[in-house]
Amino acid sequence: MSATQLSRATLPQVPASVQKPAYSPEASMPGVVHLGLGAFHRAHQAMVFDQLLREGDMRWGIHGVGMTQPGLVHKLRAQDGLYAVRIAGAKGIEWQVPGALWQTSVLTTERQHVLNAMAAQSTRWITLTVTEKGYTSALAQLLIDGLRLRHAAGLSGLTIASCDNLQGNGHKLKALLHATATPADTELMKWTDVHCAFPCSMVDRIVPAATSEVADAAQAALGLQDDCALSTETFWEWVIEDNFVDPGDAALLARCGVRVTSQVHSYEEAKLRMLNGSHTAMALIGAVSGRAHIADCIGAEHIREFVHRLMSQEVAPHLSRTDWAEYRDALIQRFGNPYLKHSVHQIATDSSQKIPQRWPPSVLEQIAIGASYEHHALAAAVFLRYTLGKDEQGQAYALNDPQADSLIAIGSKQATDPHGCVSALLAREDLWGAELVASEAWLARVTHWHDQVLHQGVDATVKYMIHQNFA
């Protein structure tokens, strides 16, 4: 017999050991429209807003928008927006059921619902986790259309906060709106500039995709079936620029543990280059070597040492975040969390969109001071090997990437023309930028390491690099 499903009606059955919302949702009055209703948002910002709601501030309910995932939205609707989150750390496990998700829409089939939500009088914020590849003219047009309805109704402006891994994400989002707007939108853009705020922000929490293991664990913990359960770590960080339509939001967020500052860039670049940069390198190493999860990668001594040196020697010298050593050590501990089961193939998704933000800035700055960039060169070589679409045991995998066809076309010739493949990959300005594309020294070192990877394998090559102590 199947278990009773988690919902608002069955919430009282959840054990007292599980933190759950005592407040009742005001479903017609969400204060936040969130675009990109994936696992990350639900285990990060939604839990911050849940804390504000539990404290009695009912302005932070969420209207969550699934950009392309009707299946997830339908599952969440069946559970009245409720889901369990397993929070696992060194001190053990706890479970929480956030209650901030009050309404949902699917953009592809319910676009007008989304626009109406943006134009609702109760709406104060729009937040976004649409991934790096989601910053398109279609996204900008959606926001423009929603703001047009607000403007026409004489309503207040909004705080519109990008929470994606893009440096200066608030500035980039605002610029995208201006670039997409037509001459007919001139007055609307003037109103937006005056009445809306686009704070830059950095968010950090490791949230793997949902799995059946987590669903089973949630059922055991709650005594209810939960088709939307998630697993995450105890660590979380949200750094946001002090730039809000309502200045009072700064103190509210800070009280919940959000870091409100004018120096978002320091945290942003550290996260992109240290966490995200090493994550991508590990994911590619794991995918090629046949490891399933990040914990499997960091659990191998030579890969752990590679990641430590990548961050310490090639990234940290150029960071303005002063506590980078503590951040590095915390990252390595977090990567090894056995409960997260963070798939290397999930992290390797969209690598062509992620690498430009994560690797080239450090390489260029190392070149500028005459320092080594061997760890990034090896990572780039492994990226090329990854485009073969099969691991070193011969198991095939899919390249889930908007540039998959062109990357596979380059990588498919590695056996017959390996040097030509390196040259073709490193000629891509969309990946590396014009300055790095022009570097003969960079080409030479990636070629060297690619040759080693093809002939010795990834693990042997990483061990050789560690033994040689490149610095």
N, C-alpha and C positions, 0 to 999 in steps of 0.2 A: 504494500500500500504506500502510495507516495505521501510525503509529508505535506502538511498545510503550508501554504506559501506566505512569505513575509509580506505584510501590507499594513496600512494604518489600522485596520480592524484587528489584526493579529499581533500588533506591536506589544500589547500588554503581556503576551505570552513569553516575550524575550526575557531571559534570566536577568536578575538584578545586577549580576557581575558585568553585563554588557552595557556600556553607556548608550543611552538612547534619548531621543528628543521628548521632552515633557510638554513642549509648546504645540499648539495646533496651527497648521499652516493656513495662511490667508491666501488661498489659491488664486484669487482674483487680483492680488496686489503684490506680485513679486517686485523687488527693487532692483534686481540684477538680471540682465539678459546675457547669457553666456553662450558664445559661439564655439563649438567644438566639444561635444559632450562625451569625451573619451575617459579612459581610466584615470589619466593624470589629474584632470580637473576635479573629478569626483573624490579623489584621495588627497587633494591639496586645497585649492581655494574654497571649494564647497565646504570643507571642514572648518576653515576659518570663519566663513559666513555662518555655519552652524553654531559656532561658539558665540558669535554676536547675537544670534537668535535665542540661544539658551540664556543669555544674559538679559533678554527682554526687549532687545531692539529689533522690532519686526520689519525693518526696512530692507533686510538682506536676504529675503527669499529669492530663489533663482528660477528663471524661465530658461531651461537648458535646451539648446538647439543642436540636434544631431545633423551635421553638415551632409554626411553621406551614409549614415548608418541607421536606416529605419528599424532594423532588427533589434538593436540595442534600445532604441526609444520605446519600442513596443514592449520589451521586457520590463523596462523601468516603469512604464505606465501601468502594467499589470501589478506592480508592487507599490503603486502610489508614490513613486519617486524614491522609495527606500532601498537601501542596500547596506550590507555589512562590510566593514573594512578591518582586516587583520593587521595589527601594528606590531611588528616583530623587531626586537632589539636584543642587546646583550643581557638585559635583565628579564627577558621573557616575552610573553605574548599577551596582548589585550585586544579585545574586540570593541568596535564602536559602530553604531548605526546613525549616520548623519541624517538630518531631516530637512535640509535646506532646499532640496529640489522639489519645487511646488508645481511647476508646469513644464511641459516638453513640447517640442515641435520638430518636425523633419523638414529641413530646408528645401529639399528637392521636390517635395509634394505639398508643403504647407508654407510657402514663402510669405503669403499675405499674413498668416498668423505671426510670423517672425517680425514683419514690419509693424504690425499692430502692437506687438509687445514692446518694440523699441519706442513706439509713440505713446505708450500708456503713461498716464499721469504719475503712476507710482514708480516708474522706472527712473533710477538715478545713475546706474552704472551699466556699461557694456564691457564684458571681459572676453578675451579671445585666447584659445589654445587651438589654433588651426594648423600647426606645424609650419616649418620654414617655407614649404612649397605652397602654402595656402594664401600667401599675400599677392593676390591677383586683382585684376581690374573688376572681376565679378564680385569679390569680397568688398572692394571699395564701393561698387555700385549698390550693393545691399545696404551698406552703412549710409550712403548718401540718400537712398530712397527712404530709409527709416528716419533720418534726421530731417528730411523734407517734410514728412508728416508731422513731426514735432514742431518744426518751425511754423508750419501752416496753422497748427492748433494753438499757437502762442504759448507753448510749454517751455520749461527751462531746458538748458543744455545738459549734457551728460559728461561724466567722467568715462573715458573710453580707454581701457587699459589692455594693451597687448601683453601677454604672458608667454610669448614664444621665444625660442632661442635665437634672437636676432639682436645684434648690438644696436643700441639706440632704437629699440623697437617702437617706442611711442612716436619718435620723430619720423621713422620710416612709414608708420601707419598713416600719420597725418599727411605726409608728402604724397602717399599713394592716393589718398582721397582727392587732393588738389590736382594730381596728374590725371585722374579719371574724370573729374568734373568737367562739364561742358560750359560754354559761355552762358547758357540759360541758368546755370547754378551759381552765378557770381554772387548774388545776394545771400544765398544759402551758405556759401563758403565764408563770406564775411561774418555771418552770424555764428558759424561754427568756430571760427578763429577767436571770436570774442567770448562765446558762451560755453564752449566745450573744452575739456582738458584731456590731453593725451600723455599721461605719465609714462615714462620708461620704467620697466620693471624687470626683475630677475626672479625666477622661481626655481626651486631645487628640492626635489624629492624623488627617490627611485620608486617607480610604480610599474611593475611588469603588467603585461596583458593578463586578463582574467583567464584562469584555467579551471579544469574540472576538479583538481586537487583542492583549490581554494574553495570552490563551491561545496565540496564534501566537508571540508573543515568548518565552513560557515554553518552548514546544517547541523553538525555535531555541537557547535557552540551555541547556536540560537534555538535549536529544536524546531526550526522552520526551514523550508526550502527557499533558497535565495539564488536566483539565476543571474545576479549582477554583482556578486561578491568580489572584493578586491583584496590584494595583499600589498602592504607597503612597509617602510622602515619607520623607526621612531624619529629620525632626523627629518626636519623640513626647514626651509628657509624661503622667505618672500621678502625681497628688497624692492621698494617702490619709491619713485620720485615724489617728493612733497609738492604735488601739483594736482589739486582736486577742485572740482566745481564747488563742493561743500568743504571748506577748510577744516571743519570739525571731524571729517573722516580720518584725518591723520592720527589724532589722539585715539580714536576708537580702534583703528587697526593696530597701532603700536601697543595698546593694552592687550591685544590678542597674540603678541609675539612677532608681528610684522615689523620689519626694519624700515622706517620712513626716513629718507635721507635725500640730500642733493647730490650724493656721490654714488649713484647706482652703477656707473661705469666700472668702478673698481671691482665690484662683486660680479658684474656681468661678464667682464673679460676673464676673470679667474674661473668662473663656472664654465664658460664656453671652451676655454683652452685646457683647463685641468680636468674637470669632470667629463665634459662632452668630448673633448679631444682624445683623452685616454680611453674613454668608453668606446669610441669609434674604432680606435686602433685595436683594442682588445676584441671587440666584436668581429672584426675582420680576421684577426689571428685565430679566434675560436672557430669561426665558420670554415676557414680553410683547413684547420687541423682536426676538425671533427668534434670539437667540444660544444656542448649544448648551451651552457649558461655562463654568465659572467663569473659566477662564483667558481666554476670549474677552471676558468682562465687564471684568475687571481690566486687560486689555490696552488697553481704550479709555480715553484720558486723562481724559475727563470723569467716567467711572464710578469710576476709581481715585481721583480727587480727591474725589468724593462720599463714598466709603468712608473715606478718610483723615479728612475733616472730621467725618463721623458719629462715628467713634471718638474723635477728638481733642477735639471741641467739646461733644458731647452725652453721651458715655459716660464718658470718662476722668475728668472732674471728680469723679465719685462713686465711684471705685474705691479700694479699699484696697491693691491690688497696686501697689507703688511703682515697679516697672520697666515700667509700662504703655507708655511710648513705645517702648522696645525691642521689647516684645511686639507692638505695633501694626505697626512696620516689618517685623518678621519675618512677621507674618500677610500683609501685602501681598505680600511676596516669595513666600510659600508659595502664595497664591492664584494666582500666575502660573506655577506649575510646569507646563510643557507636557506632562509625562508623565502627569499625573493624570487628565485628561479627565473632570473631575467634572461630571456632568450637572446643569444647572440644575433640571430637572424632578425629579431624585432629591432634591435639597436642598429643593425646594418641597413635597415630599410631607409631608402632615400639618401644614401651616403653622398650622392652627387650634390645634394642640396645642403648637406651638413658640413662636409669637408671644407668648403671655402671659408666658413666662419671659424673653423676650429684649428686648422693646421697652418695655412700660409702666413698668418701674422707672426707667429713665433719663428718660423723658418726665416722670414725676411729680416726679423730683428736679430736673429743669430748671425745671419750673413753680414749685417751691418756692423756688428762688433767683432767680426772675424772668429766667431765661435762655432762649435760643432752643431750640426743638425742631423746627425746620423740616425737617431731614433725616429724622427719624422720621415727621413728618407726610406727607412725600412718599412714604416707603416704605409707609405705610398706604394712601395713595391708589393706589399701584401694586398693592398687594394686592387692592384692590377691582376694579381693571381686570383683574387676573389671573383673577378669578372669571368673566369672560366665556367662558373656555375656548377662546379663539383669539388668536393673536398679531397684531401689526400688519400682517403680510403676509397675514392671512386663514387661516393654517394652524391647524387645530384641535388641541387637546391635552386630555388627561383631567385632571381634578382628582382626585388620589389623596389623599383626605382623609376622615376619619370624619364631618366636617360638610359634605361636598361638596354634598348636596342643598339644605341651607339656604343655603349660600353662593351656589350657582348661582341659587337663587330670588331672593336679594337682588340679585346682580350682573346678572341678565338684564334688569333695567329701567333700566340705565344710560343707554341712548339716549333713553328717554322721560321719565325722572324721575331725573336724576343726583343732585340734592340729596337726594331722598328715599332713594336707595340709600346715600349716605354716612351719613345719619342712622340708617338701619336697621342698617348694619354697626357703627357706633360705639355703638349702644345695646346691643351684646352684652357683658354683664358677663363672660361666660366667656372672652372674648378680651381685654378691656381692664381689667376690674376696676371696681368701683362708683365709685371716685374719679375715674377718667379718663372714664367714661361721663357723669359729671355736669359735665364741663368744656366750657363753651360755646366757650372760646378754642380748645381742641383741635379741636372740631367745625368751627370756622370755618377753621382752617388746613388741615385735611385736605380740606375742601370746596374751598378755593382750589386746592390742588395737583391734586385730582382733575379739576377743570375744565380745568386746564392740560394734564394728561395726555391727556384725551379730545380736546382740540382741537389740541394741538401735537405729541402723541406723547411717548413716554417720553424718548428721547434729547434732543430739543429742550428738554424741561422740565428735565432734569438740567443741561444746559448753561446754561440761563437761571439756575437756582439758583446754579451755580458763579460765573457772571458777576456776579450780584447780591451774592455774598459774604455770604450770611446767616450771622450769628454771634450 
